Amino acid sequence: MPLFQINKKLLPIKLHYFLTMAGTATILPFLSTISKQRGYSPVIVGLIFTILPLLGLLVRPLIGAITDKYKCRKAVFVLIIAIRGLFITMLMFIPGSAVKIEMDDADVIKSPIFWLFFCTVTLYKIACNLSIVLEDTICIDILGENKTKYGHQRMWGAIGWGTMSIVSGVCVDWLSKGLEYKNYTPGFIIALICSILDTYLVSNMPYVQNREIKTGSYDIKIVLTKTRVLSFLLWVMAYGILLPFIWHYLFWYIEDISNMYHPETKPYIKTIQGLSLTIQCFGGEVPLFFLSNFIIKRVGHMNVLSLVFFAFAVRFFLYSIITNPVWVLPVEVFNGITYALAYSTVISYAAELAPVGAEGTLQGIVGTTLEEIGAPIGSFIGGHLFNHFGSITSYKFISGFALALCIFQMMVQQLINRFSKNDTVKEEVSCSSYFTADPKLSVNDNLI
């Protein structure tokens, strides 16, 4: 037997994750510093990242339900990737501005350029979120019974993210030599190329959505009444509250400590930021995505989430005591736990809970809870914390919050394990569906 084998059936989804995350890495992490360079305050940036996901609140579960019902998942997926490429192009050509002082919030709100920027970023992010719902559902479909191996596929997204983030950061610094501002054009070009390649790849992906299995809203309603499911959604929301402090505010914090303590790092600050993403991926995400199947099976989904909240507390505390941006880099290995292991747990557990035929719907609900409810709350809180207390003190506050979440989650989970009998949520749904199914269907039809 060869030492290293490639499953050709899974190769297209691996390549998709690589391309989609490679393109996203050159834009999304830099949006907060791009906004800062335009003169927008932490409150305005917090407002952007608060409103931005809310507009997709209904769209994510709706797209999951539509593609479940009409069996058009692949076609919609291709269309969304192509549309995302269009918004990347628009972002690249929006008139830019680089100011040395922070603009008044009222002047920003009155600016047509701000609203053009805001609307384009919002539509781009909605397209990204819809893409996540569909790609994860397709991946879970392809894996079949091996759902906990999701991390092995998603790992290739981390490789793409880690590779292109440092390439983009170096290119931006190189192109910006001698300028008072950063020129982000290389990042937009890389993202556009990845989007074009990804559109071609997915349009030729050999994926056929199951057209025989049917489910109704009844099954989803049963799932959403279960104590374990409701508590799971609560922890997903809490996880979403913490993520913006990595996604949107980490680079802001790195630039703050660079300006305050080590201004000599400013000429290559984008390289440091890009390298931080590379370490997040190769030092943390890739190993933990690869090991996620092993860890989840042995530790359990809820225990993994306890570990995730504790890791957030440690990571944020370390940020609060660092004064040199270079020392942020070793801390980024925590991203393996706070993102790779956490996200694999969320997706695989949602797949275990979903009734057959409604996988996209439940993934949409979980995704909405994470990015359209939890993340906006975190973005809003982060904007006001950074504005009133500064980045360093803000990370002290959020570290304590993450530790409190860890303790509370473990206590609640112990109570649920002791008093709840919902140990087989999916089996209960299957039984209920059998007894409420169309009487014209045969027993075998109901058991598919």
BELNOR-V493336 format. One record per backbone hydrogen bond with DSSP energy under -1.0 kcal/mol. NH is the residue of the N-H (numbers start at 0). CO is the residue of the C=O. Records with the same first field share a line. If there is no record, write none. Layout:
# BELNOR-V493336
NH: CO + CO
This chain:
# BELNOR-V493336
9: 6
13: 9
14: 10
15: 11
16: 12
17: 13
18: 14
19: 15
20: 16
21: 17
22: 18
23: 19
24: 20
26: 23
27: 23
29: 26
30: 27
33: 29
34: 30
35: 31
36: 32
37: 33
38: 35
39: 34
44: 40
45: 41
46: 42
47: 43
48: 44
50: 46
51: 47
54: 50
55: 52
56: 53
59: 55
61: 57
62: 58
63: 59
64: 60
65: 61
66: 62
67: 63
68: 64
69: 65
75: 71
76: 72
77: 73
78: 74
79: 75
80: 76
81: 77
82: 78
83: 79
84: 80
85: 81
86: 82
87: 83
88: 84
89: 85
90: 86
91: 87
92: 88
98: 36
102: 38
107: 103
108: 104
109: 105
110: 107
114: 110
115: 111
116: 112
117: 113
118: 114
119: 115
120: 116
121: 117
122: 118
123: 119
124: 120
125: 121
126: 122
127: 123
128: 124
129: 125
130: 126
131: 127
132: 128
133: 129
134: 130
135: 131
136: 132
137: 133
138: 134
139: 135
140: 136
141: 137
142: 138
143: 139
145: 142
148: 145
149: 146
152: 149
153: 149
154: 150
155: 152
156: 153
157: 153
158: 154
159: 155
160: 156
161: 157
162: 158
163: 159
164: 160
166: 162
167: 163
168: 164
169: 165
170: 166
171: 167
172: 168
173: 169
174: 170
175: 171
176: 173
178: 175
187: 183
188: 184
189: 185
190: 186
191: 187
192: 188
193: 189
194: 190
195: 191
196: 192
197: 193
198: 194
199: 195
200: 196
201: 197
202: 198
204: 201
206: 204
220: 216
221: 217
222: 218
223: 219
224: 221
225: 222
229: 225
230: 226
231: 227
232: 228
233: 229
234: 230
235: 231
236: 232
237: 233
238: 234
239: 235
240: 236
241: 237
242: 238
244: 241
245: 242
246: 242
247: 243
248: 243
252: 248
253: 249
254: 250
255: 251
256: 252
257: 253
258: 254
259: 255
260: 256
261: 256
264: 261
265: 262
267: 264
268: 265
271: 267
272: 268
273: 269
274: 270
275: 271
276: 272
277: 273
278: 274
279: 275
280: 276
281: 277
282: 278
284: 279
285: 280
287: 283
288: 284
289: 285
290: 286
291: 287
294: 290
295: 291
296: 292
297: 293
298: 294
299: 295
303: 299
304: 300
305: 301
306: 302
307: 303
308: 304
309: 305
310: 306
311: 307
312: 308
313: 309
314: 310
315: 311
316: 312
317: 313
318: 314
319: 315
320: 317
326: 323
327: 324
328: 325
331: 328
332: 329
333: 330
334: 331
335: 332
336: 333
337: 333
338: 334
339: 334
340: 335
341: 336
342: 338
343: 339
344: 340
345: 341
346: 342
347: 343
348: 344
349: 345
350: 346
351: 347
352: 348
353: 349
357: 354
361: 357
362: 358
363: 359
364: 360
365: 361
366: 362
367: 363
368: 364
369: 365
370: 366
371: 367
373: 368
374: 369
376: 372
377: 373
378: 374
379: 375
380: 376
381: 377
382: 378
383: 379
384: 380
385: 381
386: 382
387: 383
388: 384
393: 389
394: 390
395: 391
396: 392
397: 393
398: 394
399: 395
400: 396
401: 397
402: 398
403: 399
404: 400
405: 401
406: 402
407: 403
408: 404
409: 405
410: 406
411: 407
412: 408
413: 409
414: 410
415: 411
416: 412
417: 413
418: 414
419: 415
422: 420
427: 423
428: 424
429: 425
430: 426
431: 427
432: 428
433: 429
434: 430
435: 431
440: 437
445: 441
446: 442
